[in-house]
Amino acid sequence: MAQTAGARALGAQTVDTRTLGATPTPSPAVMPAAATRLRTPRAPVRRTAEWRLAWGRYPLMRDESASLVRPLSASQRDSLLVARVRRLVVNLAAREVVAVSADGSVVRRWPVAIGQPRYATPVGDFIVGTTTLNPWWHPPKSAWAKHDRVTRPGPGNPIGRMKTNFGGLLYFHGTPQRNSIGSAESHGCLRMHQADAVDFGRFLLAVDGQIEALDTIDDILPGWERTKLWKFDDPLPLEVRYSLLESEGPETLVLHGDVYGRLTTAHVDSLALLISDVVGETVLHYGADGTQRNVTSAQLWRWLAEAKRRQQPLRFVALATPNLEISPR
């Protein structure tokens, strides 16, 4: 379907809808209040900065080692080896990273936390160069980290079990702040669940053909003592984008909240025209404004605000499938 004038006004680009047909990951379920309470230690405990990070400030974010030390099964290894991944794509608005195969299909996906608006994760093209198991954390020379110290591998390490570099001081990395995944709370890096960070590193090493590294990871994971870095022989390209409107399959459009506040009135006016042109029924997770065909700018502003507040996208059933992407810079 030809793009409308509204799409051209937004500088929309044509993309393969199969590649970006990502199902947004729902926010982690809120655990009962009883699960968040800590037991009072029977003996005095020296509450170091590491203790407070791992246990005091984030009581739900205890070490996830138990879920990480299990060696990969034969079927899991086979699934890694058959993947023919050609690139990685991060959509900051959707808060996820996907691995894309040569035919444009999504092979794997992982939820992430992105940079806060003040420390927005940069968009652009990058190369995934290295991955490190049990990394040390060296605070950057930034105002937000001026009181932090070098942290050895362990439960209180803010970059978790595994980190994967994609340029300068930018990393995919694990985090003890498990509830931050799916939000905009980092200082620019892309946080992952601890188990996902290890799975992501394993996946990239398998795609790179470094099969012996999988055994090494299984050997090291039970402890924190050994740090191991791998350099990829054939680094994957990574595209980081900020796409608010995406296609999800042949009949659905997904509109994400504008967490970075980059939409202008002109953007929203054009979006409303574009959505009204292709949408047959408006379907919202939280039922605001019901079902209708025409979408006004005022309604769209309200829906965007609600999507941002709830950190959940809007979904529209499309009468036709447009090849589009809305990426305000």
KEKE-3310 file (N, C-alpha, C; in steps of 0.2 Angstrom, whole numbers, plus 5000, padded with zeros to 4 digits):
npx = (5004:5003:5012:5004:5002:5003:5012:5024:5026:5031:5043:5044:5050:5052:5050:5053:5040:5039:5051:5051:5040:5037:5031:5027:5034:5026:5025:5034:5026:5018:5024:5018:5016:5021:5031:5041:5047:5061:5069:5074:5091:5099:5111:5122:5125:5137:5133:5138:5141:5139:5131:5119:5115:5113:5104:5098:5092:5086:5076:5070:5079:5089:5103:5103:5109:5106:5097:5106:5117:5114:5120:5119:5106:5106:5097:5095:5107:5107:5097:5103:5113:5107:5102:5103:5108:5108:5109:5106:5093:5087:5073:5070:5058:5050:5057:5065:5076:5080:5084:5088:5086:5093:5082:5074:5066:5061:5072:5075:5071:5073:5068:5072:5079:5080:5089:5087:5077:5085:5097:5098:5098:5108:5103:5107:5119:5129:5142:5143:5155:5162:5160:5158:5160:5156:5159:5170:5165:5169:5166:5160:5167:5157:5145:5134:5140:5150:5152:5153:5162:5175:5169:5170:5166:5151:5136:5132:5136:5133:5132:5130:5129:5134:5141:5139:5147:5144:5149:5160:5157:5145:5134:5125:5119:5118:5108:5106:5094:5080:5067:5068:5068:5061:5058:5063:5076:5090:5107:5110:5115:5109:5100:5097:5088:5097:5098:5094:5104:5115:5110:5109:5123:5128:5121:5125:5139:5137:5131:5142:5150:5159:5159:5165:5166:5153:5154:5164:5158:5148:5156:5161:5151:5145:5152:5159:5172:5180:5184:5180:5183:5177:5181:5172:5173:5167:5159:5142:5131:5122:5107:5101:5086:5072:5057:5041:5029:5024:5023:5014:5013:5001:4990:4989:4993:5005:5007:5019:5022:5028:5042:5054:5049:5049:5040:5031:5018:5015:5019:5010:4998:4999:5001:4988:4980:4986:4984:4970:4968:4971:4966:4954:4948:4949:4959:4962:4973:4969:4956:4953:4942:4936:4930:4933:4933:4939:4952:4957:4968:4968:4963:4973:4984:4980:4980:4993:4999:4993:4999:5012:5012:5007:5017:5013:5009:4998:4986:4981:4969:4972:4965:4972:4989:5001:5018:5028:5036:5038:5049:5053:5067)
npy = (4994:5011:5024:5037:5055:5059:5050:5053:5065:5062:5057:5044:5027:5013:4997:4979:4971:4958:4958:4967:4963:4962:4955:4965:4964:4960:4970:4965:4955:4961:4957:4949:4959:4953:4945:4954:4957:4957:4946:4948:4949:4936:4938:4952:4961:4967:4981:4984:4994:4985:4975:4983:4986:4973:4967:4976:4988:4983:4971:4961:4957:4947:4936:4927:4915:4902:4899:4900:4891:4879:4867:4869:4859:4846:4848:4862:4867:4863:4871:4883:4882:4880:4893:4906:4920:4937:4950:4961:4970:4984:4991:5005:5011:5000:4993:4981:4969:4961:4946:4944:4935:4929:4929:4939:4936:4935:4928:4926:4935:4947:4955:4972:4985:5003:5018:5032:5046:5057:5051:5046:5031:5030:5031:5022:5014:5000:4989:4973:4968:4961:4950:4947:4936:4936:4950:4964:4979:4995:5011:5024:5040:5050:5061:5055:5044:5047:5044:5031:5015:5004:4988:4971:4955:4948:4946:4959:4967:4980:4977:4964:4947:4945:4954:4963:4971:4985:4996:5009:5014:5007:4994:4979:4971:4961:4964:4968:4974:4969:4973:4984:4980:4982:4996:5013:5016:5015:5021:5023:5011:4995:4986:4969:4954:4944:4930:4931:4939:4931:4921:4928:4931:4918:4914:4923:4919:4906:4908:4915:4904:4899:4887:4880:4889:4888:4877:4882:4893:4885:4879:4890:4897:4892:4899:4915:4918:4918:4928:4930:4935:4936:4938:4942:4933:4936:4949:4954:4966:4979:4988:5002:5009:5021:5018:5022:5018:5002:4987:4973:4958:4954:4961:4970:4985:4993:5005:5013:5021:5038:5038:5046:5059:5064:5067:5079:5091:5091:5078:5070:5074:5070:5056:5053:5054:5045:5033:5033:5030:5017:5009:4998:4994:5000:4993:4992:4989:4993:4999:5012:5025:5016:5007:5012:5020:5032:5042:5055:5069:5074:5063:5054:5059:5058:5044:5041:5046:5038:5026:5028:5031:5018:5010:5001:4996:5003:4994:4992:4986:4983:4987:4986:4982:4992:4996:5003:5015:5024:5036:5047:5058)
npz = (5000:4996:5004:5014:5013:5026:5032:5024:5028:5041:5038:5036:5034:5023:5029:5032:5036:5043:5049:5059:5066:5080:5096:5109:5125:5139:5155:5169:5181:5196:5211:5226:5241:5252:5247:5246:5257:5268:5278:5295:5299:5309:5315:5317:5302:5291:5282:5268:5253:5242:5248:5251:5238:5232:5242:5251:5245:5234:5236:5229:5220:5221:5219:5204:5201:5203:5192:5182:5182:5176:5164:5146:5138:5126:5116:5117:5113:5100:5095:5096:5087:5074:5071:5060:5060:5055:5059:5073:5081:5090:5096:5104:5109:5110:5119:5118:5111:5096:5087:5070:5056:5040:5031:5035:5046:5064:5075:5089:5104:5117:5132:5137:5147:5145:5142:5154:5150:5152:5151:5138:5128:5114:5096:5081:5071:5075:5081:5087:5098:5108:5122:5139:5153:5170:5174:5179:5186:5181:5186:5176:5170:5175:5181:5188:5193:5201:5215:5215:5216:5209:5206:5210:5202:5207:5217:5220:5209:5198:5184:5182:5178:5165:5151:5136:5124:5113:5108:5113:5129:5130:5133:5132:5147:5162:5177:5194:5197:5194:5192:5184:5171:5155:5156:5156:5163:5164:5163:5150:5145:5140:5149:5155:5161:5172:5168:5155:5150:5150:5142:5130:5128:5126:5115:5105:5104:5100:5087:5082:5080:5090:5098:5108:5118:5124:5133:5141:5148:5155:5164:5171:5177:5189:5199:5205:5203:5192:5178:5161:5144:5128:5111:5096:5081:5069:5070:5074:5065:5073:5075:5082:5085:5086:5086:5085:5079:5073:5063:5067:5062:5049:5051:5061:5069:5080:5092:5102:5118:5119:5126:5127:5123:5110:5100:5090:5088:5075:5071:5078:5072:5059:5062:5067:5055:5047:5054:5054:5041:5038:5048:5054:5066:5083:5095:5112:5126:5138:5136:5134:5127:5119:5104:5087:5071:5065:5071:5081:5083:5096:5103:5101:5107:5120:5121:5119:5130:5140:5136:5138:5152:5157:5152:5141:5125:5112:5102:5085:5074:5058:5042:5030:5026:5030:5025:5036:5047:5061:5066:5075:5078)
capx = (5000:5007:5012:5000:5005:5005:5018:5029:5028:5035:5050:5043:5054:5049:5053:5050:5035:5041:5057:5049:5033:5039:5026:5029:5034:5022:5029:5035:5021:5020:5024:5014:5020:5024:5037:5046:5049:5067:5070:5079:5097:5100:5117:5124:5128:5140:5129:5142:5137:5137:5125:5113:5113:5110:5099:5094:5089:5082:5076:5068:5084:5094:5107:5100:5114:5103:5094:5111:5122:5112:5122:5114:5105:5108:5092:5096:5113:5105:5093:5108:5117:5103:5101:5106:5107:5112:5109:5102:5089:5084:5068:5070:5052:5047:5061:5067:5081:5078:5089:5085:5089:5094:5076:5070:5062:5064:5074:5075:5069:5074:5066:5078:5078:5084:5092:5082:5077:5091:5103:5094:5102:5109:5101:5112:5122:5134:5144:5143:5162:5164:5155:5162:5156:5158:5164:5171:5162:5173:5162:5162:5169:5151:5142:5130:5144:5156:5153:5154:5169:5176:5166:5172:5161:5147:5129:5131:5139:5128:5132:5127:5133:5137:5140:5141:5149:5142:5152:5162:5154:5138:5133:5120:5122:5113:5107:5102:5088:5076:5061:5069:5067:5055:5057:5068:5079:5097:5111:5112:5116:5103:5099:5094:5088:5103:5098:5094:5111:5119:5108:5111:5130:5129:5118:5130:5145:5135:5131:5149:5154:5163:5155:5169:5164:5148:5157:5168:5153:5145:5161:5163:5145:5144:5155:5160:5179:5184:5181:5182:5181:5177:5180:5168:5177:5162:5154:5135:5129:5117:5104:5097:5081:5067:5051:5035:5024:5027:5018:5014:5009:4998:4983:4990:4998:5007:5009:5022:5022:5034:5046:5059:5046:5051:5034:5028:5011:5014:5020:5004:4993:5001:5000:4981:4978:4989:4981:4963:4967:4972:4963:4947:4945:4954:4959:4967:4973:4965:4949:4951:4939:4932:4931:4930:4937:4943:4956:4958:4974:4967:4963:4980:4988:4978:4982:5000:5000:4992:5003:5018:5011:5007:5022:5010:5008:4991:4986:4976:4968:4972:4961:4977:4995:5006:5025:5029:5040:5038:5055:5056:5074)
capy = (5000:5017:5028:5043:5061:5059:5046:5056:5071:5060:5054:5036:5023:5007:4991:4973:4970:4952:4959:4971:4961:4960:4956:4968:4960:4963:4972:4960:4955:4964:4952:4951:4963:4948:4942:4959:4958:4954:4943:4952:4944:4934:4941:4958:4961:4974:4983:4987:4996:4979:4972:4987:4985:4966:4965:4981:4993:4979:4965:4956:4956:4942:4933:4922:4910:4895:4898:4901:4886:4873:4867:4868:4853:4845:4852:4869:4868:4862:4877:4889:4881:4881:4900:4909:4927:4941:4956:4963:4976:4986:4996:5008:5012:4993:4990:4974:4967:4955:4943:4944:4930:4931:4930:4944:4933:4936:4921:4927:4942:4948:4962:4976:4992:5007:5024:5037:5052:5061:5048:5042:5027:5033:5027:5022:5008:4998:4982:4969:4966:4957:4948:4945:4933:4938:4956:4969:4986:5001:5017:5029:5047:5054:5064:5050:5038:5050:5041:5023:5012:4998:4983:4965:4951:4946:4948:4967:4970:4983:4975:4957:4941:4945:4960:4962:4978:4987:5003:5013:5012:5005:4987:4974:4968:4959:4969:4965:4978:4965:4976:4989:4978:4985:5003:5018:5017:5015:5027:5023:5004:4991:4981:4963:4950:4940:4924:4933:4942:4925:4917:4932:4930:4911:4914:4926:4915:4900:4911:4916:4898:4898:4882:4878:4894:4886:4873:4886:4896:4880:4878:4896:4900:4891:4904:4922:4920:4919:4933:4928:4939:4933:4943:4939:4933:4939:4953:4956:4973:4981:4994:5004:5014:5023:5017:5022:5014:4996:4982:4967:4953:4957:4965:4974:4990:4994:5011:5013:5027:5042:5039:5051:5065:5067:5068:5085:5091:5089:5071:5067:5076:5065:5049:5052:5054:5039:5027:5033:5028:5010:5005:4996:4994:5002:4989:4995:4984:4996:5000:5019:5027:5011:5005:5017:5020:5038:5044:5062:5071:5074:5056:5050:5062:5054:5037:5041:5048:5032:5021:5030:5030:5011:5006:4996:4999:5003:4990:4994:4981:4987:4984:4985:4982:4997:4996:5010:5015:5031:5036:5054:5059)
capz = (5000:4996:5010:5014:5014:5033:5033:5021:5033:5047:5036:5037:5030:5022:5032:5031:5042:5046:5053:5065:5069:5087:5101:5115:5131:5145:5160:5174:5186:5202:5216:5232:5246:5257:5244:5245:5264:5270:5285:5299:5300:5316:5317:5314:5296:5289:5276:5263:5247:5239:5252:5250:5231:5231:5246:5255:5241:5229:5240:5224:5215:5223:5214:5200:5199:5203:5186:5177:5182:5173:5158:5141:5135:5118:5111:5118:5109:5093:5093:5095:5081:5068:5070:5055:5062:5051:5063:5079:5080:5096:5096:5111:5111:5112:5125:5117:5106:5092:5082:5064:5051:5033:5027:5039:5052:5070:5078:5096:5107:5124:5134:5140:5150:5141:5146:5156:5146:5154:5148:5132:5124:5107:5090:5076:5069:5080:5080:5094:5097:5114:5128:5145:5159:5177:5172:5184:5184:5182:5185:5171:5173:5174:5187:5191:5195:5205:5222:5215:5216:5206:5209:5208:5201:5213:5217:5220:5203:5194:5177:5183:5176:5158:5148:5129:5121:5106:5106:5118:5136:5129:5134:5135:5153:5167:5182:5200:5197:5189:5190:5179:5164:5152:5158:5155:5170:5165:5161:5143:5143:5139:5155:5154:5166:5173:5164:5148:5148:5149:5136:5125:5126:5123:5108:5100:5103:5095:5080:5079:5079:5095:5101:5114:5123:5128:5138:5146:5152:5159:5169:5175:5180:5197:5204:5202:5204:5185:5172:5154:5139:5121:5105:5091:5075:5064:5074:5071:5066:5078:5073:5088:5083:5091:5081:5089:5076:5070:5061:5071:5058:5043:5052:5067:5071:5087:5094:5108:5121:5117:5133:5126:5122:5104:5096:5090:5086:5068:5071:5080:5067:5054:5064:5067:5048:5044:5057:5052:5034:5037:5054:5054:5073:5088:5101:5117:5131:5144:5134:5133:5121:5115:5097:5083:5065:5064:5076:5081:5086:5103:5106:5100:5112:5127:5121:5119:5137:5144:5134:5142:5159:5159:5149:5137:5118:5109:5096:5081:5069:5051:5036:5025:5030:5027:5027:5038:5053:5063:5070:5077:5080)
cpx = (5004:5006:5008:5005:5008:5011:5024:5031:5032:5042:5050:5048:5051:5053:5050:5046:5037:5047:5055:5042:5034:5033:5029:5029:5031:5027:5029:5029:5023:5019:5020:5019:5024:5031:5043:5049:5056:5066:5075:5085:5097:5106:5119:5127:5131:5137:5134:5138:5135:5131:5119:5111:5110:5104:5095:5090:5084:5081:5073:5074:5090:5097:5103:5104:5111:5100:5100:5116:5120:5116:5117:5112:5106:5103:5093:5102:5111:5101:5098:5111:5114:5102:5105:5105:5111:5113:5105:5099:5086:5079:5068:5063:5048:5051:5063:5072:5079:5084:5086:5089:5090:5088:5072:5066:5065:5065:5073:5073:5071:5072:5072:5075:5082:5086:5086:5082:5083:5097:5101:5099:5102:5106:5107:5114:5128:5136:5145:5150:5164:5159:5160:5157:5160:5162:5165:5167:5167:5168:5165:5164:5163:5148:5138:5134:5150:5157:5153:5161:5169:5173:5168:5165:5157:5140:5127:5133:5133:5127:5131:5132:5137:5136:5142:5141:5147:5144:5154:5160:5147:5138:5126:5123:5116:5113:5104:5095:5083:5070:5061:5068:5061:5053:5063:5071:5087:5101:5114:5113:5109:5103:5095:5093:5094:5103:5098:5101:5116:5117:5110:5118:5131:5126:5122:5136:5143:5135:5137:5153:5159:5160:5159:5168:5158:5150:5161:5163:5150:5150:5162:5157:5143:5147:5156:5168:5183:5180:5184:5179:5182:5177:5177:5172:5173:5157:5147:5134:5123:5114:5100:5092:5076:5060:5045:5029:5027:5021:5019:5010:5006:4992:4984:4995:4999:5010:5012:5022:5029:5038:5051:5056:5048:5046:5032:5021:5010:5015:5013:4998:4993:4999:4992:4978:4980:4985:4973:4962:4967:4968:4956:4944:4951:4954:4964:4967:4969:4959:4948:4948:4935:4934:4928:4935:4941:4946:4958:4965:4974:4967:4969:4984:4987:4980:4989:5002:4999:4997:5010:5018:5011:5012:5019:5008:5000:4992:4980:4975:4967:4968:4966:4984:5000:5013:5027:5033:5040:5044:5057:5063:5074)
cpy = (5006:5021:5034:5049:5062:5055:5049:5062:5069:5057:5047:5033:5016:5001:4985:4971:4964:4953:4962:4969:4958:4961:4959:4964:4963:4965:4966:4960:4957:4958:4954:4955:4958:4946:4948:4960:4954:4951:4947:4947:4942:4937:4947:4957:4968:4976:4987:4990:4991:4976:4976:4986:4978:4964:4970:4985:4989:4972:4959:4954:4952:4939:4927:4917:4903:4894:4898:4895:4880:4873:4866:4861:4852:4848:4859:4871:4868:4868:4883:4888:4882:4888:4903:4917:4931:4948:4956:4969:4978:4991:4999:5009:5006:4990:4983:4974:4961:4953:4942:4939:4933:4933:4935:4942:4934:4929:4921:4934:4942:4955:4966:4982:4997:5013:5028:5042:5056:5058:5043:5037:5029:5028:5027:5015:5006:4991:4979:4966:4961:4955:4945:4942:4935:4945:4960:4975:4991:5007:5022:5036:5051:5056:5059:5045:5041:5047:5033:5021:5006:4992:4976:4961:4948:4948:4955:4970:4973:4980:4967:4952:4941:4952:4959:4969:4979:4994:5007:5010:5009:4997:4985:4971:4966:4965:4966:4969:4975:4969:4982:4987:4980:4992:5007:5020:5017:5021:5027:5016:5001:4985:4975:4959:4946:4934:4926:4936:4936:4921:4921:4931:4923:4911:4917:4922:4909:4903:4913:4910:4896:4893:4880:4883:4892:4881:4877:4890:4891:4879:4884:4898:4898:4896:4911:4923:4921:4923:4930:4932:4935:4938:4939:4939:4937:4943:4955:4963:4973:4987:4996:5010:5015:5023:5017:5018:5008:4992:4976:4962:4957:4961:4969:4979:4991:5001:5012:5021:5031:5043:5045:5058:5068:5069:5076:5085:5089:5082:5068:5068:5071:5058:5048:5051:5047:5033:5027:5030:5021:5006:5004:4996:4996:4997:4991:4990:4987:4999:5008:5021:5022:5009:5010:5017:5026:5040:5051:5063:5071:5067:5053:5053:5059:5047:5036:5042:5042:5027:5022:5029:5022:5007:5000:5000:4999:4998:4992:4988:4985:4983:4983:4985:4987:4995:5002:5009:5023:5032:5043:5054:5064)
cpz = (5000:5002:5009:5015:5022:5035:5030:5026:5039:5045:5037:5032:5029:5025:5031:5037:5046:5051:5060:5068:5076:5092:5107:5121:5136:5151:5165:5179:5192:5207:5222:5237:5250:5254:5244:5252:5265:5277:5289:5301:5308:5319:5314:5307:5294:5282:5272:5257:5243:5242:5250:5243:5230:5235:5249:5250:5236:5232:5235:5220:5217:5218:5211:5198:5199:5196:5180:5176:5178:5166:5152:5139:5128:5114:5111:5113:5102:5091:5092:5088:5074:5066:5065:5055:5058:5055:5069:5078:5087:5094:5103:5113:5113:5118:5124:5111:5103:5088:5076:5059:5044:5029:5030:5044:5058:5073:5085:5098:5114:5126:5137:5143:5146:5145:5148:5150:5146:5151:5142:5129:5116:5102:5085:5074:5073:5078:5087:5094:5102:5118:5133:5151:5165:5176:5179:5182:5186:5181:5180:5174:5171:5181:5191:5195:5200:5212:5221:5214:5211:5210:5206:5206:5207:5213:5217:5214:5199:5187:5177:5180:5170:5155:5140:5126:5114:5104:5112:5125:5135:5129:5135:5141:5158:5172:5188:5201:5192:5187:5186:5172:5161:5153:5155:5161:5170:5163:5154:5140:5142:5144:5152:5160:5166:5168:5157:5146:5146:5143:5130:5123:5123:5116:5103:5099:5099:5088:5077:5078:5084:5100:5108:5120:5127:5134:5144:5151:5157:5165:5174:5179:5187:5201:5201:5202:5197:5181:5166:5149:5132:5116:5099:5084:5069:5067:5070:5071:5070:5076:5079:5085:5088:5087:5085:5086:5072:5068:5065:5067:5053:5045:5058:5067:5078:5088:5101:5111:5119:5124:5132:5124:5115:5099:5096:5088:5079:5067:5072:5075:5061:5055:5064:5060:5045:5047:5055:5045:5034:5043:5053:5061:5078:5094:5106:5123:5137:5142:5134:5127:5117:5108:5092:5076:5065:5071:5076:5084:5094:5107:5106:5105:5119:5127:5122:5127:5141:5142:5138:5149:5161:5156:5145:5131:5117:5103:5092:5076:5062:5046:5030:5029:5027:5029:5029:5045:5055:5068:5071:5080:5086)
residu = (MET:ALA:GLN:THR:ALA:GLY:ALA:ARG:ALA:LEU:GLY:ALA:GLN:THR:VAL:ASP:THR:ARG:THR:LEU:GLY:ALA:THR:PRO:THR:PRO:SER:PRO:ALA:VAL:MET:PRO:ALA:ALA:ALA:THR:ARG:LEU:ARG:THR:PRO:ARG:ALA:PRO:VAL:ARG:ARG:THR:ALA:GLU:TRP:ARG:LEU:ALA:TRP:GLY:ARG:TYR:PRO:LEU:MET:ARG:ASP:GLU:SER:ALA:SER:LEU:VAL:ARG:PRO:LEU:SER:ALA:SER:GLN:ARG:ASP:SER:LEU:LEU:VAL:ALA:ARG:VAL:ARG:ARG:LEU:VAL:VAL:ASN:LEU:ALA:ALA:ARG:GLU:VAL:VAL:ALA:VAL:SER:ALA:ASP:GLY:SER:VAL:VAL:ARG:ARG:TRP:PRO:VAL:ALA:ILE:GLY:GLN:PRO:ARG:TYR:ALA:THR:PRO:VAL:GLY:ASP:PHE:ILE:VAL:GLY:THR:THR:THR:LEU:ASN:PRO:TRP:TRP:HIS:PRO:PRO:LYS:SER:ALA:TRP:ALA:LYS:HIS:ASP:ARG:VAL:THR:ARG:PRO:GLY:PRO:GLY:ASN:PRO:ILE:GLY:ARG:MET:LYS:THR:ASN:PHE:GLY:GLY:LEU:LEU:TYR:PHE:HIS:GLY:THR:PRO:GLN:ARG:ASN:SER:ILE:GLY:SER:ALA:GLU:SER:HIS:GLY:CYS:LEU:ARG:MET:HIS:GLN:ALA:ASP:ALA:VAL:ASP:PHE:GLY:ARG:PHE:LEU:LEU:ALA:VAL:ASP:GLY:GLN:ILE:GLU:ALA:LEU:ASP:THR:ILE:ASP:ASP:ILE:LEU:PRO:GLY:TRP:GLU:ARG:THR:LYS:LEU:TRP:LYS:PHE:ASP:ASP:PRO:LEU:PRO:LEU:GLU:VAL:ARG:TYR:SER:LEU:LEU:GLU:SER:GLU:GLY:PRO:GLU:THR:LEU:VAL:LEU:HIS:GLY:ASP:VAL:TYR:GLY:ARG:LEU:THR:THR:ALA:HIS:VAL:ASP:SER:LEU:ALA:LEU:LEU:ILE:SER:ASP:VAL:VAL:GLY:GLU:THR:VAL:LEU:HIS:TYR:GLY:ALA:ASP:GLY:THR:GLN:ARG:ASN:VAL:THR:SER:ALA:GLN:LEU:TRP:ARG:TRP:LEU:ALA:GLU:ALA:LYS:ARG:ARG:GLN:GLN:PRO:LEU:ARG:PHE:VAL:ALA:LEU:ALA:THR:PRO:ASN:LEU:GLU:ILE:SER:PRO:ARG)
# end
